[in-house]
């Protein structure tokens, strides 16, 4: 089986890269990719334990792990989407520079959020020491929202997120989806649109995005994804299969990938127990 969409504590996952690798081996996965948000530092960590190293991939016994990344992108003037990159050169200078730049922007944004929270709710309501650590490279909203929920500053994720949205100048300079595809290609990898059904856009908009990016070199789409189990509020098995079948009919020539989008070894185990319901390869 393949699982080409995984996260670790390098970004917003719970477990270390090697903990995820060991669980994949235990589950009998043959091909995988750790696709942390705007970061591929996980490969620096796991490469030390690999049996064999090749350009764009690492070998652990029967498990091949491709370099991976999930880039947060802008499409047009209003659509935020994510592009998955696979099998690229982890030493590519331009990709490393982009990742480093966006990581810095994201960390600075968290610092703005911390200041806004402390200004609103009192000094030292939340501190940098509670959020930043030596492992994480890409800081996202959950890194500050969850501590605030734990402290009962907010009662719901949506409430905390709405407050953070109100913080002035909190945007980051997202790369365009077209440029993300180019960046991944230049580094020797392939570019796929992540989980097309996750976005809260109209179906016709998603089709237009795929059509447009395919003409700009997009290699494929993440067709098979456990929508019914990670987005049960939006999908049941029937609706998920209808979406997948529809995209398969519309884009028969494009490559397909699949991934669990697991953020912990517990979630990985749970979703792989259900693999016969969402995975096909």
Secondary structure by P-SEA (a helix, b strand, c coil): ccccbbbcccccccccaaaaaaaaaaacccbbbbccccccccccccccccccccccccccccbbbcbbbbbbccccccccbbbbbcccccccaaaaaaaaaaaaaaaaaaaaaaaaaaaaccccccccccccccccccccccccaaaaaaacccccaaaaaaaaaaccccccccccaaaaaaaaaaacccccccccccccccaaaaaaaaaaaaaaccccccccccccccccccccaaaaaaaaaaaaaacccbbbbbbcccccaaaaaaaaaaccccccc
